[in-house]
Amino acid sequence: MPLLDERKEKEVENKDEPVKKKRNKLFYFVPLTLALVFLVYFLLAGQVQIIFPTASGGDLEENNGYRYTKPLPEFIVNLADGNRYIKLNLHLAFDQRQLQREIEDREAEIRDRVIILLREKTAEEISAAGGAEILRQELEKEINDLLVEGELGTVLFWDLLIQ
């Protein structure tokens, strides 16, 4: 009888072993698959300029018909009124790809011009009817005066807040 008991014990041990192997395979397969999916996603998301036709990753309709946009870091500037300030996020829209590199290279100069222009404005000038459009045109002119490789299409306001 001891032989039968030993065989039964071995069979019970052998039955548990395949379950462990399946569990071990599943234990490694699921996280590795998820990691691979995330890796592929982030690699593709990091290459939006190759996948999508715009510098910022948006489509043509979002960019008012311009092919590329380049966001600039947020501006928070005191206005000419003294105790008021403007918070401004904007994107530069353009059609020539080489402008993206020039805009990146001249970002400090562009920010300087934008800040100087904003500091000369009052809250009433910007808030008045058509004031934002006038500001947009002045920003376009100032930035286009800096650019050599091509011309900026327009300035898109992402966020415009006057306090």
C-alpha positions as a printed NumPy array, in Angstrom:
array([[  0.   ,   0.   ,   0.   ],
       [  2.777,   2.473,   0.573],
       [  3.528,   2.375,  -3.156],
       [ -0.012,   3.446,  -3.973],
       [  0.178,   6.334,  -1.502],
       [  3.458,   7.505,  -3.04 ],
       [  1.963,   7.379,  -6.54 ],
       [ -1.085,   9.358,  -5.456],
       [  1.126,  11.979,  -3.805],
       [  3.211,  12.292,  -6.986],
       [  0.052,  12.614,  -9.097],
       [ -1.251,  15.327,  -6.803],
       [  2.106,  17.14 ,  -7.002],
       [  2.174,  16.793, -10.801],
       [ -1.366,  18.168, -11.105],
       [ -0.364,  21.317,  -9.185],
       [  2.763,  21.867, -11.252],
       [  1.073,  22.623, -14.644],
       [ -1.266,  25.043, -12.913],
       [  1.745,  26.855, -11.475],
       [  3.395,  26.962, -14.903],
       [  0.245,  28.38 , -16.483],
       [ -0.064,  30.902, -13.693],
       [  3.604,  31.848, -14.029],
       [  3.238,  32.343, -17.78 ],
       [  0.134,  34.444, -17.281],
       [  1.832,  36.329, -14.468],
       [  4.589,  37.431, -16.876],
       [  2.522,  37.693, -20.049],
       [ -0.035,  40.273, -18.884],
       [  2.425,  42.862, -17.455],
       [  4.802,  42.441, -20.389],
       [  1.96 ,  42.939, -22.857],
       [  0.786,  46.048, -21.027],
       [  4.33 ,  47.386, -20.869],
       [  4.773,  46.791, -24.592],
       [  1.49 ,  48.563, -25.403],
       [  2.471,  51.582, -23.286],
       [  5.968,  51.644, -24.771],
       [  4.63 ,  51.659, -28.326],
       [  2.058,  54.312, -27.43 ],
       [  4.592,  56.648, -25.85 ],
       [  7.101,  56.148, -28.639],
       [  4.458,  57.077, -31.186],
       [  3.135,  59.944, -29.061],
       [  6.662,  61.319, -28.762],
       [  6.936,  61.348, -32.544],
       [  3.79 ,  63.388, -33.229],
       [  5.651,  65.512, -35.736],
       [  6.223,  62.438, -37.883],
       [  2.737,  60.983, -37.466],
       [  0.626,  64.134, -37.531],
       [  1.01 ,  67.   , -40.014],
       [  1.263,  69.707, -37.337],
       [  4.086,  70.637, -35.013],
       [  1.791,  70.551, -32.002],
       [  0.017,  67.356, -32.965],
       [ -3.352,  68.969, -33.734],
       [ -5.144,  68.546, -37.012],
       [ -5.599,  71.164, -39.701],
       [ -9.075,  72.232, -38.595],
       [ -7.87 ,  73.012, -35.07 ],
       [ -5.155,  75.276, -36.467],
       [ -7.411,  77.545, -38.55 ],
       [ -6.192,  75.919, -41.745],
       [ -2.484,  76.37 , -40.989],
       [ -0.31 ,  73.32 , -41.272],
       [  1.828,  73.77 , -38.14 ],
       [  1.454,  75.381, -34.74 ],
       [  4.037,  76.073, -32.074],
       [  2.829,  76.789, -28.524],
       [  4.739,  79.347, -26.491],
       [  5.066,  79.158, -22.706],
       [  2.522,  81.122, -20.69 ],
       [  2.856,  84.899, -20.39 ],
       [  1.882,  86.703, -17.183],
       [  2.576,  90.415, -17.658],
       [  1.653,  93.619, -15.833],
       [ -0.392,  95.932, -18.013],
       [  0.127,  99.669, -18.459],
       [ -2.76 , 100.374, -16.024],
       [ -0.427,  99.591, -13.137],
       [ -2.492,  97.264, -10.977],
       [ -3.814,  94.939, -13.72 ],
       [ -2.129,  92.019, -15.443],
       [ -2.729,  89.686, -18.371],
       [ -2.3  ,  85.933, -18.498],
       [ -1.841,  84.781, -22.082],
       [ -1.225,  81.416, -23.716],
       [ -0.778,  81.482, -27.451],
       [  0.18 ,  79.322, -30.389],
       [  1.983,  80.527, -33.479],
       [  0.426,  79.118, -36.676],
       [  2.37 ,  78.806, -39.921],
       [  2.681,  76.767, -43.118],
       [  6.452,  76.5  , -43.677],
       [  8.08 ,  73.697, -41.666],
       [ 11.453,  75.472, -41.45 ],
       [  9.786,  78.179, -39.361],
       [  9.38 ,  75.73 , -36.487],
       [ 13.138,  75.543, -36.007],
       [ 13.556,  79.309, -36.337],
       [ 10.762,  79.955, -33.844],
       [ 12.411,  77.566, -31.387],
       [ 15.796,  79.246, -31.899],
       [ 14.342,  82.753, -31.479],
       [ 11.905,  81.97 , -28.684],
       [ 13.626,  84.335, -26.238],
       [ 13.418,  87.214, -28.72 ],
       [  9.787,  86.433, -29.503],
       [  8.894,  86.339, -25.807],
       [ 10.693,  89.645, -25.293],
       [  8.7  ,  91.331, -28.069],
       [  5.416,  89.904, -26.804],
       [  6.113,  91.049, -23.245],
       [  7.068,  94.562, -24.348],
       [  3.927,  94.83 , -26.477],
       [  1.688,  93.559, -23.666],
       [  3.208,  95.954, -21.104],
       [  2.214,  98.895, -23.331],
       [ -1.459,  97.832, -23.395],
       [ -4.189,  98.727, -20.923],
       [ -6.945,  96.366, -19.825],
       [ -9.51 ,  98.612, -21.528],
       [ -7.688,  98.456, -24.88 ],
       [ -7.647,  94.664, -24.867],
       [-11.172,  94.26 , -23.449],
       [-12.753,  96.743, -25.876],
       [-14.673,  95.498, -28.897],
       [-12.085,  94.264, -31.378],
       [ -9.275,  94.764, -28.862],
       [ -8.176,  91.132, -28.92 ],
       [ -8.105,  91.148, -32.724],
       [ -5.967,  94.305, -32.74 ],
       [ -3.64 ,  92.648, -30.217],
       [ -3.436,  89.559, -32.452],
       [ -2.486,  91.678, -35.489],
       [  0.147,  93.603, -33.521],
       [  1.635,  90.356, -32.203],
       [  1.757,  88.906, -35.725],
       [  3.553,  92.011, -37.014],
       [  6.084,  92.059, -34.164],
       [  6.886,  88.356, -34.535],
       [  7.047,  88.495, -38.349],
       [  9.559,  91.344, -38.067],
       [ 11.893,  88.882, -36.286],
       [ 11.502,  85.936, -38.64 ],
       [ 13.825,  85.448, -41.617],
       [ 12.936,  81.944, -42.887],
       [  9.3  ,  82.703, -43.654],
       [  6.212,  84.401, -42.358],
       [  3.928,  83.586, -39.468],
       [  0.351,  82.874, -40.541],
       [ -1.423,  83.99 , -37.395],
       [ -1.355,  84.037, -33.622],
       [ -3.932,  81.816, -31.952],
       [ -5.028,  82.71 , -28.431],
       [ -5.263,  79.603, -26.285],
       [ -6.04 ,  81.474, -23.096],
       [ -6.515,  85.202, -22.503],
       [ -7.299,  86.453, -19.015],
       [ -7.124,  89.998, -17.65 ],
       [ -7.128,  90.507, -13.875]])
